[in-house]
């Protein structure tokens, strides 16, 4: 409601170019800064109380915050990984990996990550490129492998796998040709994971 009010005020009183930064600022103040507190303190209450509409509202608002704001593209993959880890922790520690909850999270993430069609696929490929470049010398093989596994979970949700493949292959070629790869073993490992997931 507040976001809609800000949007209306902008249309009535302000220049059109003001709308995007204004709404982004309102979302940061009304949504982002409260995400940890809501997940830590409010999520269980909503689940236990079977507050369907509130949970639906929470999901639509948070998904808007993480995926739909183009200004946050550089942090989208990291934010999705953190959000997924938080939900997985709750699922495991509070709900004993209940199959129905697990399927709901899977379906919700698949919907969320494909809201912007092919953009998340491109950003996931770019995120992997950053991690596999030689600029990550301070990262151990185990940490890098763990990151690759987590990103692969997001990869499973995206529908634009051909878009991912195009960007990944181009970035991989650059890393190998320019000698910019952090680890050939990690490169082979990631290719092996992708082959397992979607064949050669």
C-alpha positions, -999 to +999 in steps of 0.1 A: +000+000+000+028+024+009+047+016-023+016+023-043+010+056-025+046+067-032+041+058-069+008+078-070+025+108-054+053+107-079+029+106-108+010+136-094+037+158-081+072+148-094+091+145-127+087+111-143+125+104-141+121+106-103+099+075-101+125+048-105+150+060-079+121+070-055+105+036-056+139+019-053+146+040-021+112+032-007+117-005-013+151-004+004+136+013+035+103-006+037+115-040+025+152-048+024+162-035+058+135-056+074+141-089+055+165-105+082+142-095+111+110-108+093+127-141+084+142-145+119+113-133+140+081-133+119+083-162+094+076-190+119+046-171+133+031-167+099+037-204+091+024-216+124-007-194+121-013-205+085-014-169+075-017-176+037-024-140+025+005-126+047+029-153+034+018-146-002+023-109+003+057-115+019+068-136-010+056-112-037+073-082-019+106-100-013+107-115-048+101-080-062+130-067-040+155-094-050+148-101-087+127-073-102+149-043-093+174-039-122+196-017-100+204-047-078+215-070-106+251-071-094+239-086-061+210-107-074+228-141-073+244-135-039+210-124-025+192-154-040+219-177-025+214-161+009+176-163+007+177-199-004+201-208+024+179-192+049+148-211+037+167-243+036+179-238+072+143-233+084+131-263+063+158-286+078+158-273+114+122-266+119+103-288+095+124-319+093+128-314+055+090-319+051+084-330+015+054-307+009+073-277+022+104-286+001+083-288-030+066-255-023+100-238-019+112-254-051+081-242-070+083-207-056+120-204-064+114-216-099+087-189-103+108-162-087+140-168-106+122-167-140+102-135-135+127-116-157+130-143-183+167-147-194+184-120-172+189-143-142+205-170-165+230-144-177+237-131-142+243-166-129+268-173-157+286-140-149+286-148-112+304-181-120+328-163-142+338-141-113+342-170-090+363-191-115+386-162-125+421-160-110+412-130-090+398-154-063+432-167-052+422-162-015+395-188-019+403-224-010+394-253-034+368-265-009+351-231-006+351-227-044+336-261-048+309-253-022+300-221-040+298-240-073+274-265-058+252-237-044+251-219-077+242-251-094+210-253-073+200-219-087+209-231-122+184-259-119+156-234-115+163-213-145+143-219-177+168-201-200+195-227-199+205-221-235+211-184-226+232-195-196+251-219-219+259-191-244+273-168-217+291-196-198+309-209-229+320-174-240+333-166-205+350-201-202+367-196-235+381-162-224+393-176-191+412-205-208+426-185-237+438-157-216+451-179-188+427-162-163+412-193-147+416-197-110+417-235-111+416-260-140+403-286-116+374-263-106+367-257-143+366-294-150+344-299-119+319-273-130+317-287-165+311-322-150+283-308-128+267-292-158+269-323-178+253-343-150+225-318-148+217-314-185+237-339-205+266-330-229 
